[in-house]
Amino acid sequence: MKTNLDQIMQDRNIDALLVLGDAEHNAPMYYLTGGGHVNAATLIKPRDKDATLFCNDMEREEAKNTGLKTITYSKYSLKDLRKEAKGDMIQIMALRLEKMLGDCGVNSGRVGVYGQTDLSASFSMLMATQNLIPNVEFIGESDMDSVFLQAMETKTEDEVARIRKMGKITTEVVGKVKSFLADHPVNEDEVLIKKDGSPLLIGDVKGKINLWLAERGAENPEATIFAIDRDAGFPHSVGTPDDELRLGKTIIFDIFPCETGGGYFYDFTRTWCLGYAPEAEQKLYDDVREVYEKIIEKMEINMPFGDLQRITCELFEAQGHPSPLNTEAPQEGYVHSVGHGLGVNVHERPWARMEAEGNLLQPGAVFTIEPGLYYPERDMGVRIENTYYARPDGSFEQLAEFDFGLVVEMKD
């Protein structure tokens, strides 16, 4: 949790955090500021001290809304900086950062660097600043195990409430998509058609998804997976916009929207066949559903998430499908992990990797369970996904409900 940040910094031997970039769609900055229209900001948080947010003058009121101490960039005279740097823009930025760090009491030690910015400009600025403050060491961390991901691994009740609300929005939109598809007539080629007689396309459905999310105060900055036929056999294929919606083909619908501005995400997947499910598609779905139900039964508070991945592999292999347990980088069958943490990032700790130590399903964790099977050469794939909360009382809560049905009954 955020309250553990200073302890985690101490454990990782980090003396200060430096976060760069916008407050929106920038997970570390959003986590500490709560978002808002603050662009190209700089946040400095020394260990065991409050954070300071540096911003442009035009956004000073937005910055104040974060509740953090704020300082505008105009405190550091651009005229004086330009003169001192002899017009070198990188040196200007480095001199300003030196002064900002000094104002936060950071003149030495290890400074972790985070955020979403242009890599070239930020790298150049940090290298130039390093020359100005040789006692400061700028460090980077693994994107799998950073200070922020350690803190984000468990959530407060307020954070969970926001994710739960996103779950309600997500399943409402999924329900609207299901009804939208079912309402379309079908031609003699089993293709869904629009009022003008033209085929209903993946791109048409995605347009509706974006609209219905926006109407509910949500957005999907990382896209939506709505993939049919062969595309459904590739776990991260988002789908081809010009593909027609056709009966009897598996559709993987993986939707992971967030609050407008880049806040908390939800993650949810259903697999559908419109009208009917052929025998092979039904069998694949039944295999995934069986494993999903067994995995839910196996979940225990404080168990390593990687144990569930191993169990999932074993269950799928018992059904005759390859998995990462005994096949290196499988291209079909079960090819990914059984889940991941969820929060202001759509993927975060805990990780469900067999080799990843720690990563426990501890109280406060929010995570997905999403077994799937993929056979692109057989033109099909299946995934089922729900998001769960490990409650303080030791129980697990599915944060949004929706039916598991494979077949979407057409109304016409």
N, C-alpha and C positions, 0 to 999 in steps of 0.2 A: 504494500500500500504506500501511498505518497508519504505517510507519516514515518515510513521506514527508510526514506531516501538518504538521510544523513548517516544512518548506521551502515547502509549498503555502501555509500561512498567511503566510509572509514574502512570497511572490510576490503574494498577494492583499491585502497590507497589512492583515492582521488580527492584532491583538495578543493576543487571548484568545478562547476559545470558551466560550459559555454554553449548556448543554444542559438543557432542562427536561422533566419528565414521568417516566413509569414506565420501568423498565429493560426491560420486556417489550413487544413490539409497538411499538417506538419506535426506528427504525433508527439514528439518531445515538447515542442512549444505549446501545443494545445493542452497537453497534460498539466503543464505548470501555469498556464494563463487562462484556460477555459475558452480559448478561441477569441473571436472578434476580428474586426477589420483592421488589423495591424500588420502592415507589410514591411518586409526587409528589416525586421526587428533584431535586436541582440538581447539575450537574457543571460545574466551572470549570477550564479548562485554559489557562493562559497560554502564549504561544509559548516554546518551548525549555525548558519546565518540565513537571513531572508534573501530572496532573490530580488534583483533589480532589473526592470525592463527598460531598455533604451529604444526610442522610436523616433519617427519623423514628427515634426511639429504639427503637421496637418492631421495626424492621428492621435494626438495627445489625449483627447477625451475618450476615444476608444480604448487607449492603453490604460487610462485610469479605471475603466470599468472592470479590469482584471482584478483589482484589489491589491495589486503589487505596487511597490515603490517604483515610480517612473521618472526617467530623465530623458529629455529630448536631445536629439543629436546636435541641436543648435547651441548647446552649452559649449561645444567644442568648435571654436571659430574656424569655419572652412577657409577663410582668408588667411588666418595665421597658419593653419595646417598646410595649405597650398604653398605658402612661402617657405615653411620649414622643409617641406618635401621637394621643393623646387619643381612643383607641378606634376610629380610622379603620382598617378592615381593610386597605385598599390601602396606606395609609401604613405600617402594621405590616410588611407584606411587603416594601415598598421599603426600609425601614430595615434589615430583616434581610439583604436582598440586598446593600445597601451594605456591611454588616459582613462578609459572606461574601467579597465581591470584595476588600475590604481585606485580609482574612486570606490571600488568595491573591496579594497584591501587585499587584492591579489597581486602580489609582487614576486612570488616564487611558488614552487610546488607543481604538482601534476594537475593539469586542466583537461578534463574530458571534453571533446568537441562533438556536437550532435546537431541535427536539424536537416532541413531541406533547402539547399541553396545551389547556385552554380558552382560546381566542384573546382573549376579552374581559378575563378576569382577568389574563392575562399581559401584554397590551398596557397595561392600566392600571398594573400594577406597574412595568413598564419605564419608562413615561413619568414616574412618580413618582420612580423611582430616578435617572433622567436629571436631574431637578431637584436631587437631593441631591448628585450627582457630575457637575457640568457638564463636566468634562474627559474624561468617558467618553462615547463615541458608540456607541449600540447600532445595529447594522446588520442588515438581512436580505439574503439572497442568492436568486438564481434557483434554483428547485427542479430545474432542468436542469443546473446547473453549479456547485454549491456546493463549499466546501472538502471536505465529506465525500464528495460524489460523485466529486470529483477523486481523493481518496485511495482510495476503494472501487473505482476503475476497474480496478485490477490486484489479483490475489489471491495470497496465499501458498499453498504446497502444502497447509498445514493447512486453509485455507479451501476450497480446491478439493476436498479429501478429504471435507469435510462436505457440499458440494454434490453430489459424486458419490454419497455415501451416500443423500442425499435422492432422487437419480435412481433408485437401486435400489428404494427404497420406492415411489416414484411408479409405476414400470413394473410392480412387483408388483401394486399396486392396480388399475392399468389392465387387467392380465391377468385379475384376479379379476372385474372388471366385464364383460369380454368373455365369460368362461365363464358368468357369472351370466345374461347376456342369452341366450346360446346354449342354455342349459338350459331355457328357458321354452317351453311349448307355444304354438301359434298358433291362433286361431279362424278361422272362415270369412271374416272381414273383414280378415285378415292382421294382427291385433292380438295382441301378446303377452299372455298371461293368467297370473294367479297360481293357486295351488291352489284358491282359493275361486271361481274362474271370473271374477273381476273383472279389468279391464285392468291391466297393469303400467304405472305412471306414471313420469314423469321424477322426481318427488319420492321415489318408492320407491328408485330407483337412487341418488339423491344421499344418502339415508339410509345406504345400504350403503357408499358412498364415505367418508362421515364416520367410520363405524365402523371400516372397514379401515385408514384413516389413523391413527386414534387408537390402534388396537392395535399400530401400528408406531412410535409415538412421534412422530407428525406431526399437523399440523392445517392447515386451509385458511381462514385468517382473511379472505381476500379472495374467498371463494366459489369455486365450480367452474362452468365453462361446460359444460353438457350440454344442447345445444339441437338440436331436430329440426324438419324441414320448414321452414316460413317463418322460424322463429326462427334457423335455421342460416344464413340469408342476412344476418344482422346480426352482425358480428364479435364484439361484446361482449354479445350477448344471453346471459344465463346459462341460459335455458330456462324454460319455463312448467311449474310443478310438476304441474299437472293434465293435461298433454299425455300422450297414450297413446304407447307404443312400438309402432311399426308397421313392417312389412317394406318395403324398397325406398326408404325416405326417408333423405336424408343426415342424419347425426348428427355434429355437431362436439363433440368431447370434449376440452376444453382444461383441464388440471388443473395448478395451480401452488401446491402445498402448501409448508409450511415446517416447520422443527423446532419442537417444542412450545415456546411462550414467545416466538415471533417471531424465530427465528434465520435460518439460511440457507434460501433458497427453491430449488425446482426448477421448470421450466416445460416443458410437454410437451403436444403436441396430435396426435390422430389423428381422421380422419374415417371413419365407418363407414356402410354400408348393411346392414341386417339381412336375411339370406336371399338377396338378389339386388340387383343394381344396374341400374336402367333405363339405357337408352342415353345419355340426356342427362346423368345423374348420373355415369356412367362416363367420359364425354368430359370433363366438368369436372374430375374427379379426375385424369385422365391429363394434362390441361394443367398442373395444379398440380404433379404429380409430376415432369413433364418440367422445369419451371422450377426446382424444388427441386434436382434432380440437377445441373443446369447451374450453379446458384449455388454448390453445394458445390465444384465443380471450379474455380470462379473465385476462391475464397478464397485470399488471400495474407497472410502475416504483415506487419504494419505498413501494410496498405492502409487508406485511409479507409473506414469502414463505409458512409458515404454513397455511395461508388462502387458498392457492391453493391445499394443501393436503386435507383440509376439503371439498372443492368443488369437488375434484376428488372422494373422498369417497361418497359424496352425489350423484354424477352422476352415479357411478357404482351401488350403492344400488338401484337407480331408475330403473336400467336395471335388477335388480334381483340378483346381485352378492353381497356376503358378503364383508365387508371391516373393517378396524380397527376402524371406527367411532362407530360401535355398536357391534362389535365382538372382544373380546380380543384375540390377537395372532391368527388371522384366518389362517387356513391351506390350504384354497383354495379360489378362487375368487381373490380379490385385496388384497395383503398381505404386501406391502411395501410402501415406501414414493414415492411421484411423482417426486422427483429429489434431486439433491445435487450440491454443488459447485464443481468446477474443477480447477486444476492448477498444481502445482508440486506434489500434492496428487491427486489420482483419486477420492477420496471422501474428501471434505473439506467444510467449510462454503461458502455460507449460507446453513443451513439445512432446509429441508421441513418437519418439525415436528410440529404438531398442538400445542404441549405444549412448543415449543421453542420460547422464547421471542427474539425480535430483528430479526436477520436473514432476512434482507430485500432484495428485488430485487433492490438494489440501483445501481446508475450508477457506472460502473466499475466491477460489478459482472459478473462472467461467471458460468453458471449453466446448468444442464440437465433437460429436461422434458421427463419422461419415464413411462407413465401409462402402466399397464399390467394386465392380467388375467391368472390364473393358476389352472388347474384341472388335477393333476397327475393321479387320478384314471380313468380319461377319456382319458388319454394318449395325453394330449395337453396343450399348453401354448402359450401365445401371449404377446409380448412386442414391443413397438415402442419408440425409443429414438433419440432425437437430442440435440445438445448443443447450447446454446444461450448466447449472450453477451448483457448486459444492457448498451447501449451506453450513452455517456454524454449528447446527445441531447434528451434523453428520449424515444428513440425507442429501439426495440429489433432486434438483428441480428442473424439469424441462421447461424452458422459459417461454415457449409458445407452442400451441397445439395446432395440428392440422392432420387431416386424414392421410392414410398411407396408400390409398388405392392406386393401382397401376393404370387401370383403364379409365379413361375419361369418356363417359357416356355422351354421345352426340344427341342433341335434342331434335334434330330434323330427321 
